[in-house]
Amino acid sequence: MGCGDSQICLDFYYLSEYDRRWRAFNHYNPLNPHLLTQAMVSKKSKVKSSKNAKNDPNAKQPTSEIKDSQDDNVNQVLGATIAAINVTRDLVPIDLAKGILGTVANILIIAQSVIKNKSDFLVLANKCETIRKVLERATKNATENDLRGSLGDALSELNISVNRINSDVATKKEQGFWKRLFSVTIDRDQIAAWDKDLDRSFCTLSQSQTSCSDAKSSTKACYWNMTKLADTRLSNSFTAALCRPKKPPSRPSMFYGRDDLVAELTNLIINDEHIALIGPGGMGKSSLAKAILNETLVREKFADRRYFVAYDGLDPSTITFDAFMTRLAGVLGIELAGTDPVGQISSFLCVASALVVLDNAETFEEASASSALREIPPAIAEIADILGVILILTSRSRRNAPNVVWITKDIPPLNWRSAREAFFRIYRPTNLSNAEGEIANLLEELDFHPLSINLLANAAQQNSWSPATLLERWKDQHSAVLNHGEGKFQSFSFTMQLSLSSPSVQKLGGDARRALAVIAFLPQGLNSNLASDLLPSLPEVSAICDVLCRQSLVYRQDNFVKMLAPIRHFVRDSLPPLDSTCLREIRTFYYHTVRRCSTARNKYADIIISDHLNIEHVVAFDLAQVPGETYHACGLFLQSLEWHVPCPTTLTPTIFNIIENSSTWMPKANCLQQLAWLYSTLSQPAESMKAFKAAEALYLAAADHENVAICVIQCADLYRCQGCFIQSQEVVEDFQRSDSWKVLSETSKADAWYALDRARMYTFTASAEELFVKSSQDRNWGLQSKVWHWRAKLYYGGDIVQVKMQLENLSLQCQQIGDLSDRKEVLGGLAEVAFCEGRLSDAMDILQKIIDMFEGQYSDGVVWFTVLKAMVASRQGNHVLARELVYQASGSLEVFALRNARAFLHRSYGSARIELMAGEFHSAESQFTATIESCNMQGDLSYKVFSVRGLGEVAFAQGNFTVAAQRFAETRSLCTEMGV
């Protein structure tokens, strides 16, 4: 008999001694299965007494909590045994032994997953563990040739036994399936019989090789050496059964506004998707992962195999592969030893479904240690490939492990409602008074960043700040308010330093901080398409932004590299300021753009449109630092803004606050005048008039009378557009009596006469023969003045045939000259003539010509004349077409709502007139009322008076003559106020 034959005989003979040592060990083991319940031994007397206790109604039954704890511990023992068997199966060199171990593992897997009384399997689990040890020892250095002797016979006998037991257990499982049971119970007598079956196989095998008693007496010392070695090898290779895995964390108590996101991600998890949660520090990635772990569907699918592995606190520059695996194994409840930690962890995870969260993954994703960079990503990929294992990864970095199909989810900030709820859950002032709106603005200023909101609320609560004090502290200290302790949960500065200290950012050197300073300085962030042009001293700026984006220090949106408000405040407050080189380069590029910009839509106009907030910020910064060099650029920028992207500007107070002296009169006046033009385009007459009057005073001080005239005429025109004809007329007449009038050019005088007659035409303070005569002789204003001269005659009741003929002649002249404004005025007059003559189709056609002429050039004009065309269609009785045209005009108006609020009043009034003509009196009344309310906000009397008259017409049509009389009286009163 060879060495292998005698050893296998010895191993089988002392099988009972293995069991004794196993049970002795379990007596002190915190997972001791014999302490879980009294019914865990296979002796018949114990089985019977257990059965009697179970049937005794007076017997004390374990509580549900104790039973849950017992089931949890049993699962851990079975799982650890299965994992150990799988490890050994990969190590043994004999295929038959591999098959036996695979069958044994399958028996225990079925017991763990579907057998209800799985605690009764612990005795069989002990025997399976013994089989594992024996086979590991017996097949060491063996080859397939050794199977020809007693070793092969022993393994064949054992294989028959384990296959028979596996078949019986599988049959029980199938019976439960067909009965639609989630679990089945196997009689303890059956389990005891299987245990004895294995014993008989061992005994028969040993008797066929040698005398058991002889072997016992002659090789006892050898046995103890072998068992000692086996125990040592077990400890070194896999000791999962000796450790308790960490319980997953509870759902965070401070968790708001993420219900939809949790539901979305939970659905992905249930459908076996790996998820990477990406975002800057403090965005709530870890809290989100903890919430998912505690979702009902997740708990049901993964039970107690939900693991949260936190990698915070480790240094990315020094982390090693061993440190990564040890922390993972510790959470799983595994003590690693040997040279294959991935295999050991994989064997533990593969026995059943598992959900593993790798929190703060940027720690190892950014690892600079060569071994970590080389070994960690493949290890994660191997674990991710295990059937039933799902990974959730939370990270600031986008350098996630390759060869894993991640669904990447960028974690958004909170919405305003959730941010407010979270803030006031912590901060509970005694008196909020009128500060609630300001605090809401403050939360918005923080970009609803969860950690910043939490830190701000805690700072206010812990220091007993009133809302006023809180706002004052934030105004004075900004990001410093977010630092009131140590660690990433107490200090925003700490969490920022974690990101800045990552190896990939450190590798960039000072350029990373330069780029961050630029992005923090520019309110829109850095335009990716212009980055190299803006910063020629940072040729690798795009690559730098890529790294910063991967670290979630910045993010990309609409071709801009941006950063969250809390990060921006930190960079401005704590990092070196924008250096002079970068500032000079940015200024040079943007100021060159505004100098080259014109009314044409070209690449310079595109830059104004895309980067106007950045340019505005640079101009404001320079007006405070180097005003003398900035005034011209400021005026050009405001002009470009008016041409291409009319919108309110934060430059207004800065411009008004420019110190006035002889050297600043003209530059300040120029800026104010351009500001006034911008507000005029925006239909904000009060702001426009204020700027024009301020510019007028400065031009007068500088003796620039031509620009004084421009400001006066524009103020008069603003009054006229609002229906304030008396004020409009008075402004021009006062100017004509001033000293400036005496030195004014003839063209400027003609412009003033034209503005005066536009007002006098409505006040009827001059005859039709007088109107627009003086301005008609001017080269610039002549043609338009002639058009309005004949349109005035139409208003005054002149010969309509003569008016039509004269306007047609002027139309021919306009076509030859090609001036868009003159053509609009003459075609508008011809449309009015056609309307008055009842030629409604002709009026429609003429209005369409104007629309076609403005299409693509002057969107406000398209809206204006489309509404007029709709009112003509309604007069024709085609109310459906009229409403459709108004609807089209409304769609265009949404895009230009800020550009021309007056166009909105025009559309609103036109829509009301259409409903009145359609006989929809309720709708007409509602829209007339809405127009009046808008007019009150805009200070517009012209559309207000028409709308009040419209309400009178509605009342009259409904037979409510008392209300109609009141409305008409109100109309006459408004006309008197207007000077009509």
LUMFI-304719 format. One record per residue (C-alpha): residue in one letter; x, y, z. Coordinates in steps of 0.1 Angstrom, whole numbers, padded with zeros to 4 digits, always signed. Example, Ala and Ser with C-alpha at 12.3 -4.5 7.8 and 13.67 -1.06 7.14 Angstrom:
<recs>
A+0123-0045+0078 S+0137-0011+0071 
</recs>
This chain:
<recs>
M+0000+0000+0000 G+0015+0033-0010 C+0018+0065+0010 G-0013+0080-0004 D-0033+0048+0004 S-0023+0046+0040 Q-0029+0083+0045 I-0064+0082+0031 C-0072+0053+0054 L-0059+0072+0084 D-0078+0103+0074 F-0111+0084+0072 Y-0105+0065+0104 Y-0101+0097+0124 L-0131+0114+0108 S-0149+0113+0141 E-0119+0130+0157 Y-0122+0158+0132 D-0159+0162+0142 R-0149+0163+0178 R-0123+0191+0172 W-0148+0210+0150 R-0175+0209+0177 A-0150+0219+0204 F-0140+0249+0184 N-0176+0259+0177 H-0182+0259+0215 Y-0161+0291+0216 N-0170+0304+0182 P-0194+0334+0182 L-0210+0317+0152 N-0214+0284+0172 P-0242+0266+0154 H-0248+0244+0185 L-0257+0274+0205 L-0283+0286+0180 T-0309+0260+0189 Q-0312+0228+0209 A-0321+0209+0178 M-0287+0209+0160 V-0273+0175+0167 S-0281+0144+0148 K-0286+0119+0176 K-0320+0103+0175 S-0327+0112+0211 K-0320+0148+0204 V-0342+0147+0173 K-0370+0131+0193 S-0368+0155+0221 S-0367+0184+0197 K-0398+0171+0179 N-0416+0167+0212 A-0407+0203+0222 K-0419+0215+0189 N-0453+0197+0194 D-0457+0208+0230 P-0480+0238+0231 N-0465+0249+0264 A-0430+0247+0252 K-0412+0281+0250 Q-0405+0291+0214 P-0378+0314+0204 T-0388+0350+0196 S-0388+0362+0160 E-0358+0384+0167 I-0338+0354+0180 K-0350+0333+0151 D-0339+0360+0126 S-0305+0362+0143 Q-0302+0324+0142 D-0311+0322+0105 D-0285+0350+0099 N-0258+0331+0117 V-0267+0298+0100 N-0265+0315+0066 Q-0231+0329+0074 V-0218+0294+0084 L-0232+0277+0053 G-0219+0305+0031 A-0184+0304+0046 T-0183+0266+0042 I-0194+0268+0006 A-0168+0294-0001 A-0140+0274+0015 I-0150+0243-0005 N-0150+0263-0037 V-0115+0276-0029 T-0103+0240-0023 R-0120+0227-0055 D-0099+0252-0075 L-0067+0240-0058 V-0069+0201-0058 P-0052+0185-0089 I-0076+0155-0093 D-0107+0161-0115 L-0127+0134-0096 A-0120+0153-0063 K-0130+0185-0080 G-0163+0169-0089 I-0169+0156-0054 L-0163+0191-0039 G-0185+0207-0065 T-0213+0183-0056 V-0208+0189-0019 A-0209+0227-0024 N-0242+0223-0044 I-0258+0204-0015 L-0250+0232+0008 I-0261+0259-0017 I-0295+0243-0020 A-0297+0241+0018 Q-0288+0277+0021 S-0312+0290-0005 V-0344+0270-0003 I-0343+0246+0027 K-0364+0260+0055 N-0348+0241+0084 K-0313+0249+0072 S-0300+0249+0108 D-0304+0212+0108 F-0279+0210+0080 L-0251+0223+0102 V-0240+0187+0112 L-0239+0178+0075 A-0220+0210+0069 N-0194+0199+0095 K-0191+0166+0076 C-0187+0185+0043 E-0160+0206+0058 T-0142+0175+0069 I-0145+0161+0034 R-0129+0193+0021 K-0100+0190+0045 V-0094+0153+0038 L-0095+0157+0001 E-0072+0186+0002 R-0046+0166+0022 A-0051+0133+0004 T-0047+0147-0031 K-0018+0169-0025 N+0008+0163-0052 A-0013+0134-0065 T-0018+0127-0102 E-0045+0110-0123 N-0023+0078-0122 D-0028+0076-0084 L-0065+0069-0091 R-0057+0033-0101 G-0051+0023-0065 S-0070+0026-0032 L-0072+0064-0036 G-0093+0060-0067 D-0116+0034-0051 A-0120+0057-0020 L-0129+0087-0041 S-0153+0067-0063 E-0171+0054-0032 L-0173+0089-0018 N-0185+0103-0051 I-0214+0078-0051 S-0225+0089-0016 V-0224+0126-0022 N-0242+0123-0056 R-0269+0103-0039 I-0274+0129-0012 N-0273+0157-0038 S-0300+0139-0058 D-0322+0136-0028 V-0318+0172-0018 A-0324+0184-0054 T-0356+0163-0055 K-0369+0180-0024 K-0362+0214-0040 E-0381+0204-0071 Q-0411+0192-0051 G-0412+0226-0034 F-0411+0243-0068 W-0440+0224-0082 K-0460+0231-0051 R-0452+0268-0055 L-0433+0268-0022 F-0404+0292-0017 S-0389+0269+0009 V-0391+0232+0019 T-0384+0213+0051 I-0363+0181+0051 D-0369+0157+0080 R-0340+0155+0105 D-0340+0117+0104 Q-0333+0120+0066 I-0304+0143+0074 A-0291+0119+0100 A-0293+0091+0075 W-0272+0110+0050 D-0247+0117+0077 K-0245+0079+0085 D-0243+0071+0048 L-0211+0092+0045 D-0197+0074+0076 R-0204+0040+0061 S-0186+0050+0029 F-0156+0060+0049 C-0157+0029+0070 T-0161+0005+0041 L-0133+0023+0023 S-0109+0021+0052 Q-0116-0016+0058 S-0108-0024+0022 Q-0073-0008+0026 T-0061-0017+0061 S-0072-0024+0096 C-0086+0007+0112 S-0073-0003+0147 D-0038-0009+0134 A-0038+0024+0116 K-0050+0041+0148 S-0023+0027+0170 S+0006+0031+0146 T-0001+0065+0131 K-0017+0085+0159 A+0012+0109+0161 C+0011+0113+0124 Y-0026+0121+0126 W-0021+0150+0150 N+0006+0164+0128 M-0017+0162+0098 T-0047+0178+0116 K-0025+0206+0129 L-0013+0211+0093 A-0049+0210+0079 D-0061+0235+0105 T-0032+0258+0097 R-0039+0255+0059 L-0075+0263+0065 S-0067+0294+0084 N-0042+0305+0058 S-0064+0299+0028 F-0098+0309+0040 T-0112+0317+0075 A-0146+0333+0066 A-0164+0312+0091 L-0145+0329+0119 C-0155+0365+0111 R-0188+0383+0112 P-0195+0405+0082 K-0204+0441+0089 K-0241+0450+0087 P-0250+0475+0060 P-0256+0511+0073 S-0292+0523+0079 R-0310+0547+0056 P-0298+0583+0064 S-0322+0603+0086 M-0313+0636+0068 F-0322+0625+0033 Y-0345+0648+0012 G-0356+0652-0024 R-0341+0619-0038 D-0372+0596-0039 D-0375+0596-0077 L-0337+0590-0081 V-0337+0562-0055 A-0366+0545-0073 E-0348+0548-0106 L-0315+0534-0093 T-0333+0507-0073 N-0349+0495-0105 L-0315+0493-0122 I-0301+0473-0093 I-0330+0449-0093 N-0323+0444-0130 D-0287+0435-0124 E-0270+0467-0135 H-0238+0480-0121 I-0241+0517-0111 A-0215+0544-0108 L-0227+0574-0088 I-0206+0604-0097 G-0204+0639-0083 P-0184+0664-0063 G-0178+0660-0026 G-0209+0667-0005 M-0234+0659-0033 G-0249+0630-0013 K-0235+0600-0032 S-0229+0580-0001 S-0263+0588+0014 L-0279+0578-0019 A-0261+0545-0018 K-0271+0538+0018 A-0308+0546+0009 I-0307+0521-0020 L-0293+0494+0003 N-0323+0498+0025 E-0350+0498-0002 T-0375+0470+0003 L-0369+0455-0031 V-0332+0455-0025 R-0335+0439+0009 E-0358+0412-0005 K-0334+0403-0034 F-0301+0404-0015 A-0312+0397+0021 D-0282+0399+0044 R-0257+0400+0016 R-0257+0438+0013 Y-0223+0453+0019 F-0211+0489+0022 V-0173+0492+0018 A-0161+0527+0027 Y-0127+0537+0014 D-0125+0572+0029 G-0096+0579+0052 L-0071+0561+0029 D-0044+0581+0011 P-0047+0577-0027 S-0010+0583-0030 T-0001+0553-0009 I-0030+0529-0011 T-0020+0494-0022 F-0038+0465-0037 D-0036+0446-0004 A-0051+0475+0015 F-0080+0476-0010 M-0087+0439-0008 T-0083+0437+0030 R-0109+0465+0035 L-0133+0447+0012 A-0127+0414+0028 G-0132+0429+0063 V-0167+0441+0054 L-0176+0407+0038 G-0164+0390+0070 I-0134+0373+0054 E-0098+0371+0068 L-0075+0369+0038 A-0043+0349+0036 G-0023+0334+0008 T-0016+0348-0027 D-0051+0349-0043 P-0073+0373-0024 V-0095+0379-0055 G-0102+0342-0058 Q-0111+0339-0021 I-0135+0369-0022 S-0150+0357-0055 S-0156+0322-0040 F-0174+0338-0011 L-0195+0361-0033 C-0205+0335-0059 V-0226+0313-0036 A-0256+0337-0037 S-0267+0372-0049 A-0248+0400-0033 L-0249+0438-0035 V-0216+0456-0028 V-0212+0493-0025 L-0176+0506-0030 D-0179+0541-0014 N-0154+0569-0020 A-0140+0549-0049 E-0119+0579-0060 T-0094+0568-0033 F-0084+0537-0052 E-0093+0550-0087 E-0067+0578-0082 A-0042+0555-0066 S-0007+0564-0076 A+0010+0532-0063 S+0019+0512-0093 S+0006+0479-0080 A-0027+0495-0071 L-0032+0510-0105 R-0023+0477-0121 E-0042+0453-0100 I-0073+0470-0085 P-0093+0476-0118 P-0090+0440-0130 A-0101+0428-0095 I-0132+0449-0096 A-0139+0437-0131 E-0136+0401-0120 I-0159+0406-0091 A-0184+0424-0113 D-0184+0394-0136 I-0196+0371-0109 L-0232+0360-0116 G-0255+0376-0091 V-0230+0401-0078 I-0240+0438-0083 L-0217+0467-0077 I-0226+0503-0067 L-0197+0527-0069 T-0196+0562-0055 S-0169+0585-0066 R-0158+0620-0073 S-0137+0606-0102 R-0149+0594-0135 R-0119+0570-0139 N-0141+0540-0131 A-0128+0505-0135 P-0127+0494-0172 N-0142+0462-0185 V-0173+0468-0163 V-0205+0479-0179 W-0213+0508-0156 I-0245+0529-0158 T-0230+0562-0148 K-0253+0586-0130 D-0243+0622-0123 I-0259+0632-0090 P-0278+0665-0093 P-0282+0691-0066 L-0314+0692-0046 N-0344+0710-0059 W-0354+0742-0041 R-0382+0726-0021 S-0360+0698-0008 A-0331+0722-0001 R-0354+0744+0020 E-0368+0714+0038 A-0334+0701+0047 F-0322+0735+0058 F-0350+0742+0081 R-0350+0707+0095 I-0317+0717+0112 Y-0320+0755+0115 R-0350+0765+0135 P-0350+0802+0142 T-0374+0816+0167 N-0385+0843+0143 L-0380+0840+0106 S-0397+0875+0101 N-0392+0887+0065 A-0359+0868+0058 E-0374+0836+0044 G-0371+0850+0008 E-0335+0861+0014 I-0326+0827+0028 A-0342+0810-0002 N-0320+0832-0024 L-0290+0821-0003 L-0298+0784-0008 E-0300+0791-0045 E-0267+0808-0043 L-0253+0776-0029 D-0267+0758-0060 F-0287+0737-0036 H-0255+0717-0028 P-0266+0692+0000 L-0234+0693+0022 S-0232+0731+0020 I-0268+0735+0030 N-0262+0711+0059 L-0231+0729+0071 L-0247+0763+0067 A-0278+0752+0087 N-0257+0737+0114 A-0235+0768+0117 A-0265+0790+0121 Q-0282+0766+0146 Q-0251+0760+0167 N-0242+0797+0169 S-0279+0807+0175 W-0277+0831+0146 S-0308+0851+0137 P-0317+0850+0100 A-0303+0885+0097 T-0270+0875+0113 L-0268+0844+0091 L-0272+0865+0060 E-0246+0890+0073 R-0221+0862+0081 W-0225+0847+0046 K-0220+0881+0029 D-0188+0888+0049 Q-0173+0853+0050 H-0188+0832+0022 S-0172+0797+0022 A-0156+0802+0056 V-0191+0799+0071 L-0191+0763+0058 N-0161+0753+0080 H-0170+0746+0116 G-0153+0714+0125 E-0129+0687+0113 G-0135+0661+0087 K-0155+0660+0055 F-0189+0661+0072 Q-0180+0692+0093 S-0159+0713+0068 F-0164+0720+0032 S-0128+0731+0030 F-0117+0696+0041 T-0137+0679+0014 M-0123+0703-0012 Q-0088+0695-0001 L-0095+0658-0005 S-0102+0665-0042 L-0073+0688-0047 S-0049+0663-0031 S-0058+0636-0056 P-0027+0624-0075 S-0041+0633-0109 V-0047+0669-0098 Q-0014+0671-0080 K+0003+0659-0112 L-0009+0690-0130 G+0010+0712-0107 G+0002+0749-0105 D-0017+0748-0138 A-0047+0731-0121 R-0052+0759-0097 R-0047+0785-0124 A-0075+0768-0144 L-0097+0766-0114 A-0092+0803-0107 V-0102+0812-0143 I-0133+0790-0141 A-0143+0805-0107 F-0137+0841-0120 L-0160+0837-0151 P-0197+0834-0141 Q-0205+0812-0171 G-0174+0792-0167 L-0148+0786-0194 N-0161+0782-0230 S-0146+0749-0242 N-0146+0760-0278 L-0127+0792-0270 A-0104+0779-0242 S-0072+0779-0261 D-0079+0814-0276 L-0088+0828-0242 L-0057+0813-0224 P-0028+0810-0248 S-0004+0807-0218 L-0022+0775-0208 P-0018+0754-0240 E-0030+0723-0222 V-0061+0739-0208 S-0085+0714-0224 A-0066+0685-0210 I-0065+0702-0176 C-0102+0707-0177 D-0107+0670-0185 V-0088+0660-0154 L-0107+0685-0132 C-0140+0672-0147 R-0130+0636-0139 Q-0125+0647-0103 S-0159+0664-0103 L-0143+0697-0094 V-0159+0711-0125 Y-0186+0699-0149 R-0195+0705-0185 Q-0227+0721-0196 D-0236+0736-0230 N-0199+0738-0241 F-0189+0755-0209 V-0167+0741-0181 K-0185+0752-0149 M-0183+0747-0112 L-0208+0746-0084 A-0213+0777-0064 P-0198+0763-0031 I-0167+0752-0050 R-0165+0786-0068 H-0166+0804-0034 F-0140+0781-0020 V-0117+0787-0049 R-0121+0825-0047 D-0117+0825-0009 S-0090+0799-0004 L-0069+0795-0035 P-0046+0821-0051 P-0065+0847-0072 L-0066+0848-0110 D-0031+0857-0121 S-0024+0888-0141 T-0014+0869-0172 C-0046+0849-0175 L-0067+0881-0168 R-0048+0900-0195 E-0054+0872-0220 I-0091+0870-0213 R-0095+0907-0215 T-0076+0910-0248 F-0097+0883-0264 Y-0131+0896-0253 Y-0124+0933-0260 H-0112+0924-0295 T-0145+0906-0300 V-0166+0936-0290 R-0145+0959-0312 R-0151+0937-0343 C-0188+0931-0336 S-0214+0947-0359 T-0251+0942-0366 A-0242+0913-0389 R-0245+0878-0375 N-0209+0865-0377 K-0184+0847-0354 Y-0180+0878-0333 A-0217+0881-0328 D-0218+0844-0319 I-0192+0850-0291 I-0213+0879-0278 I-0243+0856-0277 S-0225+0827-0260 D-0202+0845-0236 H-0220+0878-0228 L-0222+0872-0191 N-0185+0865-0190 I-0177+0896-0210 E-0200+0916-0187 H-0181+0904-0157 V-0148+0913-0171 V-0160+0948-0180 A-0175+0953-0145 F-0142+0941-0129 D-0122+0965-0151 L-0145+0994-0145 A-0136+0990-0108 Q-0099+0984-0114 V-0089+1002-0146 P-0118+1024-0155 G-0100+1047-0179 E-0091+1018-0202 T-0126+1002-0200 Y-0152+1029-0208 H-0149+1024-0246 A-0151+0986-0243 C-0181+0990-0220 G-0200+1011-0245 L-0192+0987-0274 F-0203+0957-0253 L-0237+0973-0245 Q-0242+0981-0281 S-0233+0945-0291 L-0257+0933-0264 E-0285+0954-0278 W-0279+0941-0313 H-0276+0904-0306 V-0288+0894-0272 P-0309+0921-0255 C-0312+0914-0218 P-0309+0933-0185 T-0274+0939-0174 T-0257+0941-0140 L-0235+0969-0154 T-0262+0995-0147 P-0253+1004-0111 T-0216+1003-0120 I-0221+1028-0148 F-0242+1051-0128 N-0216+1051-0100 I-0187+1062-0123 I-0172+1093-0106 E-0181+1124-0126 N-0154+1149-0136 S-0143+1166-0168 S-0123+1136-0178 T-0153+1112-0173 W-0182+1132-0186 M-0180+1120-0222 P-0171+1083-0215 K-0197+1080-0188 A-0223+1097-0210 N-0215+1073-0239 C-0220+1043-0216 L-0253+1057-0203 Q-0266+1064-0238 Q-0258+1028-0249 L-0275+1015-0217 A-0305+1036-0225 W-0307+1022-0260 L-0306+0987-0245 Y-0334+0994-0221 S-0354+1010-0249 T-0351+0978-0270 L-0362+0958-0239 S-0393+0981-0237 Q-0383+0993-0202 P-0391+1030-0208 A-0386+1041-0172 E-0350+1027-0170 S-0343+1039-0206 M-0355+1074-0199 K-0335+1076-0166 A-0303+1067-0185 F-0310+1091-0214 K-0316+1120-0190 A-0284+1112-0171 A-0265+1111-0204 E-0281+1143-0216 A-0268+1162-0185 L-0233+1149-0190 Y-0233+1157-0227 L-0246+1192-0219 A-0217+1196-0194 A-0193+1185-0221 A-0210+1209-0247 D-0218+1180-0270 H-0251+1194-0282 E-0257+1168-0310 N-0258+1140-0284 V-0279+1162-0262 A-0305+1163-0290 I-0304+1125-0294 C-0312+1120-0257 V-0340+1146-0258 I-0356+1131-0289 Q-0354+1096-0276 C-0371+1107-0243 A-0399+1123-0264 D-0403+1092-0284 L-0405+1070-0253 Y-0433+1093-0240 R-0451+1090-0273 C-0449+1052-0274 Q-0465+1051-0239 G-0494+1073-0251 C-0481+1104-0232 F-0484+1127-0261 I-0485+1160-0241 Q-0452+1152-0223 S-0437+1141-0256 Q-0446+1174-0272 E-0434+1194-0243 V-0400+1178-0241 V-0392+1187-0277 E-0407+1222-0275 D-0386+1229-0244 F-0355+1218-0261 Q-0362+1240-0291 R-0361+1270-0267 S-0327+1260-0253 D-0293+1272-0262 S-0284+1239-0276 W-0310+1243-0304 K-0291+1274-0317 V-0260+1254-0325 L-0277+1222-0336 S-0271+1208-0371 E-0300+1208-0396 T-0303+1171-0396 S-0307+1170-0358 K-0333+1198-0360 A-0352+1178-0386 D-0351+1148-0363 A-0365+1169-0335 W-0393+1183-0358 Y-0402+1148-0369 A-0405+1136-0333 L-0426+1167-0324 D-0450+1161-0352 R-0454+1124-0343 A-0468+1136-0310 R-0488+1166-0324 M-0505+1143-0349 Y-0524+1127-0320 T-0530+1159-0300 F-0545+1177-0330 T-0525+1209-0320 A-0515+1214-0357 S-0533+1211-0390 A-0526+1181-0413 E-0511+1206-0438 E-0484+1216-0412 L-0474+1182-0400 F-0440+1168-0411 V-0434+1196-0435 K-0402+1210-0418 S-0386+1176-0415 S-0396+1166-0451 Q-0368+1188-0465 D-0340+1169-0448 R-0321+1143-0467 N-0322+1117-0439 W-0358+1123-0427 G-0374+1136-0459 L-0390+1104-0474 Q-0403+1091-0441 S-0417+1125-0432 K-0436+1127-0465 V-0451+1092-0458 W-0463+1104-0424 H-0476+1137-0438 W-0500+1117-0460 R-0509+1092-0433 A-0517+1122-0410 K-0541+1135-0437 L-0558+1101-0436 Y-0562+1104-0398 Y-0575+1139-0402 G-0602+1128-0427 G-0585+1138-0459 D-0592+1126-0494 I-0585+1088-0492 V-0580+1085-0530 Q-0554+1112-0530 V-0537+1097-0499 K-0536+1063-0517 M-0521+1078-0548 Q-0494+1097-0530 L-0484+1067-0508 E-0482+1045-0540 N-0458+1071-0555 L-0437+1071-0523 S-0437+1033-0523 L-0419+1034-0557 Q-0393+1058-0543 C-0388+1035-0513 Q-0382+1005-0535 Q-0355+1024-0554 I-0338+1035-0522 G-0342+1002-0505 D-0345+1015-0470 L-0363+0989-0448 S-0378+1014-0423 D-0392+1037-0451 R-0408+1008-0469 K-0424+0995-0437 E-0440+1030-0431 V-0454+1034-0466 L-0467+0998-0468 G-0483+1003-0434 G-0501+1034-0447 L-0513+1016-0478 A-0527+0987-0456 E-0546+1013-0435 V-0560+1028-0467 A-0572+0994-0480 F-0587+0986-0446 C-0606+1019-0445 E-0619+1013-0480 G-0631+0978-0471 R-0605+0961-0493 L-0597+0936-0466 S-0580+0910-0488 D-0557+0938-0502 A-0549+0948-0466 M-0540+0912-0458 D-0517+0910-0488 I-0499+0942-0480 L-0494+0932-0444 Q-0480+0899-0456 K-0455+0918-0477 I-0443+0936-0446 I-0440+0903-0427 D-0420+0887-0456 M-0398+0917-0456 F-0390+0914-0419 E-0387+0877-0418 G-0353+0867-0405 Q-0343+0903-0399 Y-0366+0919-0374 S-0386+0895-0354 D-0405+0921-0334 G-0418+0935-0367 V-0430+0900-0377 V-0450+0897-0345 W-0464+0932-0348 F-0477+0929-0383 T-0489+0893-0379 V-0512+0904-0352 L-0525+0932-0374 K-0531+0907-0401 A-0550+0885-0377 M-0573+0914-0368 V-0581+0920-0404 A-0589+0883-0409 S-0612+0885-0379 R-0629+0915-0396 Q-0634+0893-0426 G-0652+0868-0403 N-0624+0842-0404 H-0619+0840-0367 V-0602+0806-0369 L-0575+0820-0391 A-0572+0850-0369 R-0567+0829-0338 E-0541+0808-0356 L-0522+0838-0367 V-0521+0852-0331 Y-0510+0818-0319 Q-0481+0819-0344 A-0472+0854-0332 S-0473+0842-0296 G-0448+0814-0303 S-0424+0840-0318 L-0430+0863-0289 E-0419+0837-0263 V-0384+0839-0276 F-0383+0877-0276 A-0403+0883-0244 L-0376+0903-0229 R-0367+0920-0261 N-0400+0939-0266 A-0426+0939-0239 R-0446+0963-0260 A-0451+0937-0287 F-0467+0915-0260 L-0492+0943-0252 H-0499+0945-0290 R-0506+0908-0292 S-0527+0908-0261 Y-0549+0937-0272 G-0552+0922-0308 S-0563+0888-0293 A-0590+0906-0272 R-0603+0924-0303 I-0605+0892-0323 E-0626+0875-0295 L-0649+0906-0294 M-0655+0904-0331 A-0661+0867-0328 G-0688+0873-0302 E-0669+0855-0275 F-0676+0882-0250 H-0664+0864-0218 S-0630+0856-0234 A-0627+0892-0248 E-0634+0907-0214 S-0608+0885-0198 Q-0581+0894-0223 F-0589+0931-0223 T-0586+0930-0185 A-0552+0912-0187 T-0540+0938-0212 I-0550+0967-0188 E-0531+0950-0160 S-0500+0947-0181 C-0503+0983-0192 N-0504+0994-0156 M-0472+0976-0150 Q-0455+0991-0181 G-0470+1026-0176 D-0485+1024-0211 L-0516+1045-0217 S-0521+1038-0254 Y-0531+1002-0252 K-0548+1008-0218 V-0572+1034-0233 F-0581+1010-0262 S-0586+0981-0239 V-0609+1001-0215 R-0629+1011-0246 G-0630+0974-0255 L-0645+0966-0221 G-0672+0992-0228 E-0680+0976-0261 V-0683+0942-0245 A-0707+0956-0219 F-0727+0973-0246 A-0729+0941-0267 Q-0742+0923-0236 G-0768+0949-0229 N-0751+0962-0197 F-0754+0999-0207 T-0746+1013-0173 V-0712+0995-0172 A-0707+1005-0209 A-0713+1042-0200 Q-0688+1039-0172 R-0661+1024-0194 F-0666+1050-0221 A-0664+1078-0196 E-0631+1063-0183 T-0619+1061-0219 R-0626+1099-0224 S-0607+1106-0191 L-0577+1087-0203 C-0578+1104-0237 T-0577+1138-0218 E-0547+1126-0198 M-0529+1115-0230 G-0537+1148-0248 V-0557+1131-0275 
</recs>
